[in-house]
Amino acid sequence: MTAASRALTRLATWPDLTEVRPSCGTGRALRSGGVEIAHFHSDRSVDLHLTGRAIRLFERDLRHSTAIRLRPGSPWVTVHLECETDIDLLMTLVSAALQAHQRCPVADVAVLPRCNEDREVALTRESPVGI
């Protein structure tokens, strides 16, 4: 069983999450209410809709994690899953994402930002986020 499938199996038991088809069309997704929270794109890659505000709040810590990739202007982060520690990190970030979306719900779910799948630019630890 891959790290992503283990993570998806654990998250699928959370009462606030429902498995759905991802809007990007790749892989599997988890939704809370009308908002897609996580896209499982591969056996090792998950895009997490953390929100721009939460990314700014946790930016320093996110930049220091080798498992996290940030994209300029994106409210999504990409989490690379290789070990149990990465899965634990994802669980913590999913919890933060759920809280962020509950605090500031999206008014129009039809205009949700797309995930990071197929985006080319990744931020390094030294790059400004600009979100």
A tleap script that builds the chain and sets N, CA, C and O, in Angstrom:
source leaprc.protein.ff14SB
mol = sequence {
  NMET THR ALA ALA SER ARG ALA LEU THR ARG
  LEU ALA THR TRP PRO ASP LEU THR GLU VAL
  ARG PRO SER CYS GLY THR GLY ARG ALA LEU
  ARG SER GLY GLY VAL GLU ILE ALA HIE PHE
  HIE SER ASP ARG SER VAL ASP LEU HIE LEU
  THR GLY ARG ALA ILE ARG LEU PHE GLU ARG
  ASP LEU ARG HIE SER THR ALA ILE ARG LEU
  ARG PRO GLY SER PRO TRP VAL THR VAL HIE
  LEU GLU CYS GLU THR ASP ILE ASP LEU LEU
  MET THR LEU VAL SER ALA ALA LEU GLN ALA
  HIE GLN ARG CYS PRO VAL ALA ASP VAL ALA
  VAL LEU PRO ARG CYS ASN GLU ASP ARG GLU
  VAL ALA LEU THR ARG GLU SER PRO VAL GLY
  CILE
}
set mol.1.N position { 0.843 -1.171 0.000 }
set mol.1.CA position { 0.000 0.000 0.000 }
set mol.1.C position { 0.895 1.244 0.000 }
set mol.1.O position { 1.827 1.339 0.799 }
set mol.2.N position { 0.618 2.179 -0.880 }
set mol.2.CA position { 1.435 3.389 -0.988 }
set mol.2.C position { 1.111 4.374 0.139 }
set mol.2.O position { 0.094 4.251 0.821 }
set mol.3.N position { 1.992 5.340 0.313 }
set mol.3.CA position { 1.779 6.362 1.334 }
set mol.3.C position { 0.493 7.138 1.056 }
set mol.3.O position { -0.261 7.436 1.982 }
set mol.4.N position { 0.239 7.465 -0.205 }
set mol.4.CA position { -0.977 8.213 -0.544 }
set mol.4.C position { -2.226 7.393 -0.268 }
set mol.4.O position { -3.212 7.926 0.240 }
set mol.5.N position { -2.201 6.125 -0.589 }
set mol.5.CA position { -3.385 5.303 -0.336 }
set mol.5.C position { -3.614 5.105 1.156 }
set mol.5.O position { -4.762 5.049 1.597 }
set mol.6.N position { -2.547 4.998 1.943 }
set mol.6.CA position { -2.700 4.919 3.398 }
set mol.6.C position { -3.294 6.217 3.940 }
set mol.6.O position { -4.169 6.189 4.805 }
set mol.7.N position { -2.821 7.346 3.434 }
set mol.7.CA position { -3.345 8.641 3.881 }
set mol.7.C position { -4.817 8.801 3.487 }
set mol.7.O position { -5.633 9.236 4.300 }
set mol.8.N position { -5.153 8.453 2.253 }
set mol.8.CA position { -6.532 8.562 1.789 }
set mol.8.C position { -7.457 7.665 2.615 }
set mol.8.O position { -8.564 8.070 2.969 }
set mol.9.N position { -7.008 6.465 2.916 }
set mol.9.CA position { -7.802 5.543 3.728 }
set mol.9.C position { -8.079 6.132 5.109 }
set mol.9.O position { -9.198 6.032 5.612 }
set mol.10.N position { -7.080 6.739 5.716 }
set mol.10.CA position { -7.263 7.360 7.041 }
set mol.10.C position { -8.192 8.565 6.956 }
set mol.10.O position { -9.098 8.715 7.776 }
set mol.11.N position { -7.968 9.424 5.963 }
set mol.11.CA position { -8.782 10.643 5.852 }
set mol.11.C position { -10.233 10.349 5.475 }
set mol.11.O position { -11.135 11.096 5.856 }
set mol.12.N position { -10.462 9.279 4.739 }
set mol.12.CA position { -11.825 8.936 4.314 }
set mol.12.C position { -12.723 8.590 5.503 }
set mol.12.O position { -13.947 8.578 5.374 }
set mol.13.N position { -12.121 8.309 6.649 }
set mol.13.CA position { -12.922 8.010 7.846 }
set mol.13.C position { -13.320 9.267 8.613 }
set mol.13.O position { -14.142 9.199 9.528 }
set mol.14.N position { -12.750 10.407 8.253 }
set mol.14.CA position { -13.078 11.646 8.956 }
set mol.14.C position { -14.509 12.052 8.601 }
set mol.14.O position { -14.873 12.049 7.426 }
set mol.15.N position { -15.318 12.396 9.593 }
set mol.15.CA position { -16.730 12.704 9.323 }
set mol.15.C position { -16.954 13.940 8.448 }
set mol.15.O position { -17.990 14.030 7.790 }
set mol.16.N position { -16.035 14.877 8.418 }
set mol.16.CA position { -16.209 16.099 7.621 }
set mol.16.C position { -15.774 15.929 6.165 }
set mol.16.O position { -15.947 16.850 5.366 }
set mol.17.N position { -15.217 14.781 5.807 }
set mol.17.CA position { -14.683 14.583 4.464 }
set mol.17.C position { -15.466 13.518 3.696 }
set mol.17.O position { -15.865 12.495 4.252 }
set mol.18.N position { -15.674 13.784 2.416 }
set mol.18.CA position { -16.360 12.867 1.516 }
set mol.18.C position { -15.495 12.684 0.282 }
set mol.18.O position { -14.960 13.655 -0.253 }
set mol.19.N position { -15.354 11.441 -0.173 }
set mol.19.CA position { -14.579 11.204 -1.393 }
set mol.19.C position { -15.416 11.576 -2.610 }
set mol.19.O position { -16.579 11.189 -2.720 }
set mol.20.N position { -14.802 12.336 -3.528 }
set mol.20.CA position { -15.464 12.795 -4.748 }
set mol.20.C position { -14.479 12.706 -5.913 }
set mol.20.O position { -13.292 12.430 -5.735 }
set mol.21.N position { -15.006 12.947 -7.094 }
set mol.21.CA position { -14.147 13.034 -8.280 }
set mol.21.C position { -13.518 14.432 -8.291 }
set mol.21.O position { -14.237 15.419 -8.138 }
set mol.22.N position { -12.205 14.542 -8.467 }
set mol.22.CA position { -11.568 15.865 -8.436 }
set mol.22.C position { -11.946 16.716 -9.649 }
set mol.22.O position { -12.109 16.201 -10.755 }
set mol.23.N position { -12.080 17.994 -9.430 }
set mol.23.CA position { -12.438 18.914 -10.516 }
set mol.23.C position { -11.369 18.964 -11.597 }
set mol.23.O position { -11.673 19.281 -12.747 }
set mol.24.N position { -10.127 18.659 -11.251 }
set mol.24.CA position { -9.041 18.663 -12.236 }
set mol.24.C position { -9.069 17.415 -13.112 }
set mol.24.O position { -8.430 17.373 -14.164 }
set mol.25.N position { -9.813 16.396 -12.673 }
set mol.25.CA position { -9.937 15.173 -13.454 }
set mol.25.C position { -8.851 14.146 -13.225 }
set mol.25.O position { -8.858 13.099 -13.872 }
set mol.26.N position { -7.910 14.410 -12.317 }
set mol.26.CA position { -6.800 13.486 -12.089 }
set mol.26.C position { -6.841 12.931 -10.676 }
set mol.26.O position { -6.804 13.691 -9.709 }
set mol.27.N position { -6.915 11.622 -10.549 }
set mol.27.CA position { -6.830 10.984 -9.245 }
set mol.27.C position { -8.142 10.944 -8.495 }
set mol.27.O position { -9.211 10.768 -9.079 }
set mol.28.N position { -8.038 11.114 -7.177 }
set mol.28.CA position { -9.187 11.079 -6.282 }
set mol.28.C position { -9.157 12.324 -5.418 }
set mol.28.O position { -8.106 12.940 -5.241 }
set mol.29.N position { -10.326 12.701 -4.872 }
set mol.29.CA position { -10.398 13.928 -4.078 }
set mol.29.C position { -11.230 13.711 -2.824 }
set mol.29.O position { -12.038 12.787 -2.732 }
set mol.30.N position { -11.001 14.602 -1.860 }
set mol.30.CA position { -11.819 14.667 -0.658 }
set mol.30.C position { -12.409 16.063 -0.574 }
set mol.30.O position { -11.734 17.062 -0.821 }
set mol.31.N position { -13.687 16.106 -0.218 }
set mol.31.CA position { -14.404 17.375 -0.150 }
set mol.31.C position { -15.005 17.524 1.243 }
set mol.31.O position { -15.333 16.541 1.908 }
set mol.32.N position { -15.141 18.778 1.666 }
set mol.32.CA position { -15.857 19.113 2.887 }
set mol.32.C position { -16.887 20.161 2.504 }
set mol.32.O position { -16.534 21.255 2.065 }
set mol.33.N position { -18.148 19.831 2.669 }
set mol.33.CA position { -19.193 20.730 2.188 }
set mol.33.C position { -19.064 20.844 0.683 }
set mol.33.O position { -19.015 19.827 -0.009 }
set mol.34.N position { -19.007 22.050 0.165 }
set mol.34.CA position { -18.865 22.246 -1.269 }
set mol.34.C position { -17.453 22.507 -1.728 }
set mol.34.O position { -17.235 22.838 -2.894 }
set mol.35.N position { -16.482 22.364 -0.833 }
set mol.35.CA position { -15.100 22.720 -1.155 }
set mol.35.C position { -14.221 21.473 -1.226 }
set mol.35.O position { -14.213 20.648 -0.312 }
set mol.36.N position { -13.486 21.353 -2.324 }
set mol.36.CA position { -12.505 20.269 -2.428 }
set mol.36.C position { -11.309 20.621 -1.548 }
set mol.36.O position { -10.728 21.701 -1.659 }
set mol.37.N position { -10.963 19.697 -0.686 }
set mol.37.CA position { -9.887 19.920 0.276 }
set mol.37.C position { -8.581 19.288 -0.187 }
set mol.37.O position { -7.520 19.896 -0.055 }
set mol.38.N position { -8.648 18.075 -0.728 }
set mol.38.CA position { -7.425 17.360 -1.118 }
set mol.38.C position { -7.627 16.627 -2.427 }
set mol.38.O position { -8.675 16.027 -2.666 }
set mol.39.N position { -6.600 16.685 -3.281 }
set mol.39.CA position { -6.553 15.917 -4.526 }
set mol.39.C position { -5.374 14.966 -4.433 }
set mol.39.O position { -4.230 15.397 -4.289 }
set mol.40.N position { -5.651 13.678 -4.516 }
set mol.40.CA position { -4.613 12.655 -4.513 }
set mol.40.C position { -4.290 12.347 -5.970 }
set mol.40.O position { -5.005 11.588 -6.624 }
set mol.41.N position { -3.206 12.943 -6.478 }
set mol.41.CA position { -2.868 12.848 -7.894 }
set mol.41.C position { -2.036 11.634 -8.262 }
set mol.41.O position { -2.078 11.168 -9.400 }
set mol.42.N position { -1.289 11.131 -7.315 }
set mol.42.CA position { -0.419 9.994 -7.607 }
set mol.42.C position { -0.178 9.218 -6.321 }
set mol.42.O position { -0.762 9.524 -5.282 }
set mol.43.N position { 0.678 8.223 -6.398 }
set mol.43.CA position { 1.006 7.422 -5.216 }
set mol.43.C position { 1.828 8.208 -4.193 }
set mol.43.O position { 1.989 7.769 -3.055 }
set mol.44.N position { 2.347 9.369 -4.598 }
set mol.44.CA position { 3.206 10.143 -3.696 }
set mol.44.C position { 2.902 11.634 -3.656 }
set mol.44.O position { 3.652 12.394 -3.044 }
set mol.45.N position { 1.832 12.066 -4.286 }
set mol.45.CA position { 1.590 13.503 -4.375 }
set mol.45.C position { 0.134 13.846 -4.068 }
set mol.45.O position { -0.789 13.259 -4.632 }
set mol.46.N position { -0.051 14.806 -3.164 }
set mol.46.CA position { -1.378 15.276 -2.779 }
set mol.46.C position { -1.378 16.797 -2.828 }
set mol.46.O position { -0.497 17.445 -2.263 }
set mol.47.N position { -2.372 17.359 -3.507 }
set mol.47.CA position { -2.574 18.808 -3.445 }
set mol.47.C position { -3.615 19.081 -2.372 }
set mol.47.O position { -4.673 18.453 -2.339 }
set mol.48.N position { -3.299 20.029 -1.494 }
set mol.48.CA position { -4.150 20.356 -0.358 }
set mol.48.C position { -4.596 21.806 -0.448 }
set mol.48.O position { -3.764 22.710 -0.531 }
set mol.49.N position { -5.904 22.032 -0.432 }
set mol.49.CA position { -6.473 23.380 -0.504 }
set mol.49.C position { -6.410 23.996 0.889 }
set mol.49.O position { -7.377 23.942 1.650 }
set mol.50.N position { -5.278 24.571 1.206 }
set mol.50.CA position { -5.014 25.105 2.542 }
set mol.50.C position { -5.587 26.508 2.727 }
set mol.50.O position { -5.897 26.894 3.854 }
set mol.51.N position { -5.731 27.254 1.684 }
set mol.51.CA position { -6.173 28.663 1.597 }
set mol.51.C position { -4.961 29.587 1.661 }
set mol.51.O position { -3.966 29.283 2.319 }
set mol.52.N position { -5.061 30.707 0.973 }
set mol.52.CA position { -3.979 31.682 0.958 }
set mol.52.C position { -3.667 32.220 2.337 }
set mol.52.O position { -2.504 32.406 2.694 }
set mol.53.N position { -4.716 32.470 3.115 }
set mol.53.CA position { -4.524 33.013 4.467 }
set mol.53.C position { -3.752 32.026 5.350 }
set mol.53.O position { -2.835 32.422 6.069 }
set mol.54.N position { -4.119 30.752 5.295 }
set mol.54.CA position { -3.428 29.748 6.108 }
set mol.54.C position { -1.984 29.563 5.639 }
set mol.54.O position { -1.084 29.373 6.456 }
set mol.55.N position { -1.767 29.618 4.336 }
set mol.55.CA position { -0.398 29.502 3.820 }
set mol.55.C position { 0.458 30.650 4.350 }
set mol.55.O position { 1.591 30.434 4.779 }
set mol.56.N position { -0.076 31.860 4.323 }
set mol.56.CA position { 0.682 33.006 4.865 }
set mol.56.C position { 0.962 32.816 6.353 }
set mol.56.O position { 2.049 33.142 6.830 }
set mol.57.N position { -0.013 32.289 7.082 }
set mol.57.CA position { 0.132 32.079 8.518 }
set mol.57.C position { 1.235 31.062 8.829 }
set mol.57.O position { 2.020 31.258 9.757 }
set mol.58.N position { 1.292 29.979 8.054 }
set mol.58.CA position { 2.243 28.892 8.298 }
set mol.58.C position { 3.429 28.908 7.345 }
set mol.58.O position { 4.211 27.957 7.320 }
set mol.59.N position { 3.574 29.966 6.566 }
set mol.59.CA position { 4.571 30.001 5.492 }
set mol.59.C position { 5.980 29.612 5.938 }
set mol.59.O position { 6.640 28.811 5.276 }
set mol.60.N position { 6.429 30.158 7.022 }
set mol.60.CA position { 7.798 29.879 7.485 }
set mol.60.C position { 7.999 28.372 7.714 }
set mol.60.O position { 9.000 27.805 7.276 }
set mol.61.N position { 7.059 27.735 8.394 }
set mol.61.CA position { 7.157 26.300 8.654 }
set mol.61.C position { 6.995 25.484 7.375 }
set mol.61.O position { 7.691 24.488 7.180 }
set mol.62.N position { 6.088 25.899 6.513 }
set mol.62.CA position { 5.882 25.175 5.254 }
set mol.62.C position { 7.143 25.193 4.399 }
set mol.62.O position { 7.487 24.190 3.774 }
set mol.63.N position { 7.825 26.322 4.368 }
set mol.63.CA position { 9.037 26.443 3.561 }
set mol.63.C position { 10.164 25.540 4.057 }
set mol.63.O position { 11.016 25.124 3.271 }
set mol.64.N position { 10.174 25.237 5.349 }
set mol.64.CA position { 11.246 24.414 5.908 }
set mol.64.C position { 10.998 22.920 5.747 }
set mol.64.O position { 11.883 22.111 6.024 }
set mol.65.N position { 9.811 22.551 5.305 }
set mol.65.CA position { 9.514 21.138 5.126 }
set mol.65.C position { 9.933 20.691 3.727 }
set mol.65.O position { 9.564 21.312 2.730 }
set mol.66.N position { 10.694 19.626 3.666 }
set mol.66.CA position { 11.100 19.087 2.363 }
set mol.66.C position { 9.942 18.381 1.669 }
set mol.66.O position { 10.036 18.068 0.482 }
set mol.67.N position { 8.854 18.125 2.385 }
set mol.67.CA position { 7.702 17.438 1.803 }
set mol.67.C position { 6.702 18.397 1.159 }
set mol.67.O position { 5.778 17.949 0.481 }
set mol.68.N position { 6.865 19.700 1.352 }
set mol.68.CA position { 5.885 20.695 0.897 }
set mol.68.C position { 6.417 21.480 -0.290 }
set mol.68.O position { 7.578 21.888 -0.313 }
set mol.69.N position { 5.546 21.686 -1.280 }
set mol.69.CA position { 5.848 22.572 -2.411 }
set mol.69.C position { 4.771 23.644 -2.464 }
set mol.69.O position { 3.576 23.349 -2.458 }
set mol.70.N position { 5.214 24.884 -2.516 }
set mol.70.CA position { 4.304 26.024 -2.633 }
set mol.70.C position { 4.321 26.530 -4.064 }
set mol.70.O position { 5.351 26.463 -4.735 }
set mol.71.N position { 3.203 27.030 -4.531 }
set mol.71.CA position { 3.083 27.604 -5.872 }
set mol.71.C position { 2.685 29.068 -5.740 }
set mol.71.O position { 1.800 29.393 -4.949 }
set mol.72.N position { 3.321 29.959 -6.500 }
set mol.72.CA position { 2.994 31.387 -6.402 }
set mol.72.C position { 1.515 31.634 -6.672 }
set mol.72.O position { 0.973 31.181 -7.680 }
set mol.73.N position { 0.875 32.353 -5.765 }
set mol.73.CA position { -0.510 32.748 -5.945 }
set mol.73.C position { -1.527 31.649 -5.757 }
set mol.73.O position { -2.717 31.886 -5.966 }
set mol.74.N position { -1.115 30.465 -5.374 }
set mol.74.CA position { -2.042 29.345 -5.227 }
set mol.74.C position { -2.427 29.134 -3.765 }
set mol.74.O position { -1.565 29.176 -2.888 }
set mol.75.N position { -3.712 28.907 -3.495 }
set mol.75.CA position { -4.140 28.574 -2.130 }
set mol.75.C position { -3.972 27.081 -1.834 }
set mol.75.O position { -4.383 26.601 -0.777 }
set mol.76.N position { -3.368 26.356 -2.773 }
set mol.76.CA position { -3.095 24.934 -2.619 }
set mol.76.C position { -1.605 24.726 -2.338 }
set mol.76.O position { -0.765 25.477 -2.832 }
set mol.77.N position { -1.288 23.715 -1.552 }
set mol.77.CA position { 0.095 23.280 -1.371 }
set mol.77.C position { 0.176 21.830 -1.843 }
set mol.77.O position { -0.803 21.088 -1.757 }
set mol.78.N position { 1.327 21.437 -2.332 }
set mol.78.CA position { 1.540 20.059 -2.747 }
set mol.78.C position { 2.363 19.369 -1.669 }
set mol.78.O position { 3.415 19.863 -1.261 }
set mol.79.N position { 1.874 18.224 -1.214 }
set mol.79.CA position { 2.554 17.448 -0.185 }
set mol.79.C position { 3.055 16.163 -0.826 }
set mol.79.O position { 2.277 15.395 -1.391 }
set mol.80.N position { 4.361 15.935 -0.734 }
set mol.80.CA position { 4.959 14.709 -1.248 }
set mol.80.C position { 5.025 13.703 -0.107 }
set mol.80.O position { 5.598 13.980 0.947 }
set mol.81.N position { 4.436 12.539 -0.325 }
set mol.81.CA position { 4.326 11.524 0.716 }
set mol.81.C position { 5.297 10.384 0.443 }
set mol.81.O position { 5.175 9.671 -0.553 }
set mol.82.N position { 6.260 10.226 1.339 }
set mol.82.CA position { 7.220 9.138 1.202 }
set mol.82.C position { 7.295 8.260 2.435 }
set mol.82.O position { 7.763 7.124 2.362 }
set mol.83.N position { 6.835 8.781 3.584 }
set mol.83.CA position { 6.959 8.022 4.822 }
set mol.83.C position { 5.814 8.401 5.763 }
set mol.83.O position { 5.014 9.285 5.460 }
set mol.84.N position { 5.750 7.726 6.895 }
set mol.84.CA position { 4.681 7.976 7.868 }
set mol.84.C position { 4.717 9.408 8.410 }
set mol.84.O position { 3.672 9.987 8.705 }
set mol.85.N position { 5.905 9.971 8.539 }
set mol.85.CA position { 6.011 11.345 9.009 }
set mol.85.C position { 5.331 12.308 8.035 }
set mol.85.O position { 4.683 13.265 8.459 }
set mol.86.N position { 5.477 12.059 6.732 }
set mol.86.CA position { 4.805 12.883 5.720 }
set mol.86.C position { 3.287 12.734 5.818 }
set mol.86.O position { 2.550 13.706 5.651 }
set mol.87.N position { 2.828 11.521 6.088 }
set mol.87.CA position { 1.389 11.293 6.257 }
set mol.87.C position { 0.888 12.041 7.485 }
set mol.87.O position { -0.177 12.658 7.445 }
set mol.88.N position { 1.645 11.993 8.569 }
set mol.88.CA position { 1.266 12.734 9.777 }
set mol.88.C position { 1.203 14.238 9.500 }
set mol.88.O position { 0.299 14.925 9.977 }
set mol.89.N position { 2.160 14.741 8.734 }
set mol.89.CA position { 2.152 16.149 8.347 }
set mol.89.C position { 0.888 16.467 7.543 }
set mol.89.O position { 0.234 17.482 7.785 }
set mol.90.N position { 0.549 15.604 6.592 }
set mol.90.CA position { -0.663 15.808 5.796 }
set mol.90.C position { -1.897 15.834 6.685 }
set mol.90.O position { -2.764 16.686 6.490 }
set mol.91.N position { -2.005 14.937 7.647 }
set mol.91.CA position { -3.157 14.906 8.555 }
set mol.91.C position { -3.291 16.234 9.300 }
set mol.91.O position { -4.391 16.769 9.439 }
set mol.92.N position { -2.174 16.754 9.772 }
set mol.92.CA position { -2.179 18.030 10.483 }
set mol.92.C position { -2.626 19.155 9.553 }
set mol.92.O position { -3.430 20.004 9.938 }
set mol.93.N position { -2.104 19.156 8.328 }
set mol.93.CA position { -2.468 20.211 7.376 }
set mol.93.C position { -3.913 20.096 6.908 }
set mol.93.O position { -4.556 21.116 6.662 }
set mol.94.N position { -4.435 18.895 6.782 }
set mol.94.CA position { -5.852 18.734 6.428 }
set mol.94.C position { -6.723 19.309 7.545 }
set mol.94.O position { -7.721 19.978 7.274 }
set mol.95.N position { -6.355 19.054 8.774 }
set mol.95.CA position { -7.087 19.625 9.907 }
set mol.95.C position { -7.054 21.155 9.854 }
set mol.95.O position { -8.071 21.812 10.075 }
set mol.96.N position { -5.878 21.714 9.558 }
set mol.96.CA position { -5.749 23.172 9.427 }
set mol.96.C position { -6.585 23.690 8.257 }
set mol.96.O position { -7.198 24.753 8.354 }
set mol.97.N position { -6.610 22.939 7.149 }
set mol.97.CA position { -7.408 23.342 5.978 }
set mol.97.C position { -8.893 23.344 6.307 }
set mol.97.O position { -9.608 24.273 5.933 }
set mol.98.N position { -9.359 22.326 6.995 }
set mol.98.CA position { -10.770 22.273 7.382 }
set mol.98.C position { -11.133 23.460 8.270 }
set mol.98.O position { -12.181 24.081 8.092 }
set mol.99.N position { -10.271 23.768 9.216 }
set mol.99.CA position { -10.511 24.916 10.089 }
set mol.99.C position { -10.509 26.217 9.299 }
set mol.99.O position { -11.350 27.086 9.530 }
set mol.100.N position { -9.575 26.355 8.371 }
set mol.100.CA position { -9.490 27.576 7.558 }
set mol.100.C position { -10.749 27.761 6.722 }
set mol.100.O position { -11.259 28.875 6.605 }
set mol.101.N position { -11.251 26.677 6.141 }
set mol.101.CA position { -12.458 26.776 5.318 }
set mol.101.C position { -13.707 27.000 6.156 }
set mol.101.O position { -14.664 27.609 5.677 }
set mol.102.N position { -13.720 26.524 7.390 }
set mol.102.CA position { -14.856 26.767 8.273 }
set mol.102.C position { -14.881 28.221 8.746 }
set mol.102.O position { -15.951 28.809 8.897 }
set mol.103.N position { -13.697 28.799 8.980 }
set mol.103.CA position { -13.609 30.196 9.414 }
set mol.103.C position { -13.987 31.165 8.302 }
set mol.103.O position { -14.643 32.178 8.545 }
set mol.104.N position { -13.573 30.851 7.094 }
set mol.104.CA position { -13.806 31.733 5.947 }
set mol.104.C position { -14.365 30.915 4.787 }
set mol.104.O position { -13.634 30.595 3.849 }
set mol.105.N position { -15.654 30.571 4.838 }
set mol.105.CA position { -16.219 29.757 3.760 }
set mol.105.C position { -16.206 30.492 2.422 }
set mol.105.O position { -16.341 31.714 2.361 }
set mol.106.N position { -16.041 29.715 1.357 }
set mol.106.CA position { -16.042 30.267 0.005 }
set mol.106.C position { -17.477 30.593 -0.372 }
set mol.106.O position { -18.361 29.745 -0.251 }
set mol.107.N position { -17.713 31.817 -0.829 }
set mol.107.CA position { -19.070 32.255 -1.165 }
set mol.107.C position { -19.601 31.570 -2.420 }
set mol.107.O position { -20.778 31.212 -2.476 }
set mol.108.N position { -18.752 31.385 -3.420 }
set mol.108.CA position { -19.190 30.811 -4.694 }
set mol.108.C position { -18.302 29.628 -5.047 }
set mol.108.O position { -17.198 29.799 -5.565 }
set mol.109.N position { -18.797 28.417 -4.761 }
set mol.109.CA position { -17.985 27.224 -5.017 }
set mol.109.C position { -17.756 26.979 -6.502 }
set mol.109.O position { -16.917 26.156 -6.867 }
set mol.110.N position { -18.487 27.679 -7.363 }
set mol.110.CA position { -18.299 27.508 -8.810 }
set mol.110.C position { -17.001 28.151 -9.289 }
set mol.110.O position { -16.523 27.827 -10.376 }
set mol.111.N position { -16.420 29.055 -8.498 }
set mol.111.CA position { -15.192 29.738 -8.902 }
set mol.111.C position { -14.009 29.360 -8.006 }
set mol.111.O position { -13.124 30.180 -7.762 }
set mol.112.N position { -14.000 28.137 -7.526 }
set mol.112.CA position { -12.899 27.691 -6.691 }
set mol.112.C position { -11.603 27.653 -7.495 }
set mol.112.O position { -11.617 27.301 -8.674 }
set mol.113.N position { -10.487 28.011 -6.869 }
set mol.113.CA position { -9.208 27.978 -7.581 }
set mol.113.C position { -8.791 26.555 -7.894 }
set mol.113.O position { -9.051 25.628 -7.127 }
set mol.114.N position { -8.136 26.399 -9.044 }
set mol.114.CA position { -7.705 25.059 -9.434 }
set mol.114.C position { -6.514 24.630 -8.602 }
set mol.114.O position { -5.789 25.454 -8.046 }
set mol.115.N position { -6.330 23.328 -8.530 }
set mol.115.CA position { -5.236 22.772 -7.742 }
set mol.115.C position { -3.905 22.993 -8.468 }
set mol.115.O position { -3.861 23.623 -9.526 }
set mol.116.N position { -2.834 22.473 -7.891 }
set mol.116.CA position { -1.496 22.689 -8.442 }
set mol.116.C position { -1.099 21.664 -9.498 }
set mol.116.O position { -0.001 21.753 -10.048 }
set mol.117.N position { -1.955 20.699 -9.792 }
set mol.117.CA position { -1.626 19.677 -10.786 }
set mol.117.C position { -1.242 20.347 -12.100 }
set mol.117.O position { -1.972 21.203 -12.600 }
set mol.118.N position { -0.127 19.969 -12.645 }
set mol.118.CA position { 0.392 20.469 -13.918 }
set mol.118.C position { 0.876 21.913 -13.891 }
set mol.118.O position { 1.202 22.460 -14.944 }
set mol.119.N position { 0.933 22.539 -12.737 }
set mol.119.CA position { 1.543 23.866 -12.671 }
set mol.119.C position { 3.048 23.669 -12.625 }
set mol.119.O position { 3.538 22.724 -12.007 }
set mol.120.N position { 3.774 24.555 -13.273 }
set mol.120.CA position { 5.210 24.337 -13.432 }
set mol.120.C position { 6.081 25.016 -12.390 }
set mol.120.O position { 7.138 24.484 -12.051 }
set mol.121.N position { 5.688 26.154 -11.875 }
set mol.121.CA position { 6.561 26.947 -11.018 }
set mol.121.C position { 6.373 26.543 -9.561 }
set mol.121.O position { 5.255 26.547 -9.047 }
set mol.122.N position { 7.457 26.200 -8.912 }
set mol.122.CA position { 7.426 25.901 -7.484 }
set mol.122.C position { 8.294 26.913 -6.767 }
set mol.122.O position { 9.316 27.357 -7.291 }
set mol.123.N position { 7.882 27.270 -5.578 }
set mol.123.CA position { 8.663 28.211 -4.798 }
set mol.123.C position { 9.751 27.478 -4.034 }
set mol.123.O position { 9.546 26.375 -3.526 }
set mol.124.N position { 10.890 28.102 -3.966 }
set mol.124.CA position { 11.960 27.572 -3.131 }
set mol.124.C position { 11.812 28.185 -1.752 }
set mol.124.O position { 10.937 29.022 -1.525 }
set mol.125.N position { 12.644 27.779 -0.862 }
set mol.125.CA position { 12.578 28.339 0.493 }
set mol.125.C position { 12.903 29.825 0.495 }
set mol.125.O position { 12.497 30.547 1.406 }
set mol.126.N position { 13.630 30.288 -0.513 }
set mol.126.CA position { 14.034 31.690 -0.556 }
set mol.126.C position { 13.056 32.576 -1.331 }
set mol.126.O position { 13.145 33.800 -1.229 }
set mol.127.N position { 12.136 32.007 -2.092 }
set mol.127.CA position { 11.225 32.792 -2.929 }
set mol.127.C position { 10.117 33.420 -2.109 }
set mol.127.O position { 9.646 32.815 -1.146 }
set mol.128.N position { 9.685 34.637 -2.475 }
set mol.128.CA position { 8.527 35.220 -1.793 }
set mol.128.C position { 7.258 34.544 -2.293 }
set mol.128.O position { 7.174 34.174 -3.464 }
set mol.129.N position { 6.263 34.378 -1.412 }
set mol.129.CA position { 5.020 33.720 -1.805 }
set mol.129.C position { 4.157 34.643 -2.642 }
set mol.129.O position { 3.707 34.243 -3.715 }
set mol.130.N position { 3.914 35.846 -2.196 }
set mol.130.CA position { 3.118 36.792 -2.962 }
set mol.130.C position { 1.667 36.410 -3.095 }
set mol.130.O position { 1.013 36.783 -4.070 }
set mol.131.N position { 1.148 35.668 -2.128 }
set mol.131.CA position { -0.258 35.257 -2.183 }
set mol.131.C position { -1.102 36.310 -1.524 }
set mol.131.O position { -2.323 36.169 -1.457 }
savepdb mol mol.pdb
quit
